[in-house]
Amino acid sequence: MVTVFGLGFVGLTTALGFAYMGRTVYGIDVDEERKARLRNGDLPFLEPKMDEVLRECLNKTFFVMDDIEKAIEESEYVFYCVGTPYGKDGSADLTCLFQAIDTTINAMNDKKYRVIVTKSTIPPSTTSEKIVPYVRKKGKTADVIGVANNPEFLREGYCWNDFMEADRIVIGVEDDKSKAMLRKLYSTMDVPVLAVSHNTGEFIKY
């Protein structure tokens, strides 16, 4: 099972893509209007094919959730597709990303292993130098949480095709368990899954 934080272009495409492949997916978003529209089967932006997929998967394999604790409890994978806007100095604002990570950690009340995956655009070295130390400082050791990034290559107007007909999947991951889990998650897609270092995954996105 998969939880996706952020249901914008990237997050909703990711959530519906996994749901369409038969995964159970929980969607989390802070925008109440967006969640209400999605629950009514109304895509909040124009993307060919995705409105049909939303109606097909809604409340079957894709669920818009308010109960974050339940979503995290049932999930093995947590994807972050939240905004990381860039300022005038070129730095990324990681506030929303770390808020989502905090929410995830606070909702974990068991010892089940989960892999947390950043799809948001982040500067190289963010995963290794900021996210991993932050998670470990919060007391979540490597036997409880794996950390990875998974750069996306989606074009507005072509999101669905770009996700479903990708010619490769890139995962920035440095532990064997998370790597195996992410390969399994993408196993229904007949494309190469390229496992690289955390930093390399971030550079590839750029």
Protein Blocks (a to p, Z undefined) as FASTA:
>chain_A
ZZdehjafklmmmmmmmmmnopacddddfblklmmmmmnopafbdcehklmmmmmmgokl
gccdfblmlmmmmpcbdcdfbdcdddfkopacfklmmmmmmmmmmmpccfbdcddddfbd
cdehklmmmmmmmmmmnopafklbccddddddddehilmmmmmmccbdcdddfbfklmmm
mmmmmmmpccddddddfklmmmmmZZ
